[in-house]
């Protein structure tokens, strides 16, 4: 994998541009923003196809549980659009915009499918409260925490990099002082939380296994190599001082 692809994962987990060339690609940006925005009505369409999901409808014309699922989709789309408009400075190629958007739409669609299937399978509990299981409560908590940490950590680094005096410097402050790739860990938290809320412990464990494998085997080794080549001794010192890779006190 090239250095440019490694650096894109440093920027925004699995949803960053594939290079560090600063600038704009109008087509790529518009495509990314449009596709991420269209994910919301698409997922709402999937949710509203089943009468079960609208029973006791409230927000968005859905039952409380499914309204919460839909809200999680809305949050992911808003955060990605916000990232492109405010945080991201790299050129976003149209092809990569399509890949990232499709990736997120597919995973969101799988979560919604699991949420609908789970409620149909357990029809007697369909009208219970939103948080009728520990997996839903924990899942929503992880989603909120991970979403906040990923965006906030990127904003901290954006602020640092925006200062002319920090040009070419490695950012090691803020949340990145707790883990070298705190944005990776944050991404893992909200993705697994989303899946747990929709599909329970088993589905959450499957996504945890996949993303843990991806980051430990591909994402982290690639970006570590890139950062070592770019920042040299500064990166090696940061590695020594910052014990954890993606999640403080975990890994």
Secondary structure, 3 states (H helix, E strand, C coil): CCHHHHHHHHHHCCCCCCCCCECCCHHHHHHHHHHHHHHHHHHHHHHHCCHHHHCCCCHHHCCHHHHHHHHHHHHHHHHHHHHHHHHCCECCCHHHHHHHHHHHHHHHHHHHHHHHHHHHHCHHHCCCCCCCCHHHHHHHHHHHHHHHHHHHHHHHHHHHHHCHHHCCCCCCCHHHHCCCCHHHHHHHHHHHHHHHHHHHHHHHHHHHHHHHHHHHHHHHHHHHHHHHHHHCHHHHHHHHHCCCCCCCCCC
